Amino acid sequence: MKHHASLRSAGMLQRRSVMRMGLGLGLGAATFLLAACEPNKLSFSSVDVTGADYAKGFELSDHNGQIRHLTDFAGKVVVVFFGYTQCPDVCPATMIELAQVKKLLGADGERLQALFVTLDPERDTLELLKAYMVNFDPMFLALRPTPEQLPVLAKDFKIYYKKVAGKSADYYTMDHSAGGYVFDTKGQLRLFTRYGSGAPVLAADIALLLK
């Protein structure tokens, strides 16, 4: 009797195990199907702002005097940073970091376009901006909004800037936002990169966008 009871007990355990396995396979299949229906979601270290309804584009003169639009750089990942040439620390550090990012990307570095937008068009002439870019990478471009364009552009990109008076009318500094905007190869805003995140971190995010 004990032997038969043990067999019945073992049979019940086996059936329950099969049922649990079937249920697990069913849930696994359902999860797979749901995942297959969702678009591939990339995991970034920078702030993911995909779908943001701002910073949609621009029409600005580059340091060569050519009018540029965001659509000019289709097929490339574009990083837009706002600063000014007489910035003592944040701006040159950011541009150096972008040059390092380009090197870390290897052959894909040619598909990275860095754009430096001046917040100080009064002092930053096209000639000065051109000379400034040479310090970092010959393919990087500086963009110069007119004094009339600047407030509209800053509002569209949600950029903070403010002139801080110095010893004279020509001697002043600019307080400004220190992050950068990253657009994918289709010209869609995807990331906001914080100042000081580091070249390896940004390079890894851009590599994902280039895939």
Buried (B, 14 or more C-beta within 10 A) or exposed (E): EEEEEEEEEEEEEEEEEEEEEEEEEEEEEEEEEEEEEEEEEEEBBBEBBEEBEEBEEBEBBBBEEEEBEBEBBEEBBBBBBBBBBBBEEBBBBBBBBBBBBBEBBEEBBEBBBBBBBBBBBEEBBBEBBBEBBEEBBEEBBBBBBEEEBBEEBBEEBEBEBEEEEEEEEEEBBBEBBBBBBBBBBEBEBBBBBBBEBBBEBBBBBBBBBBE
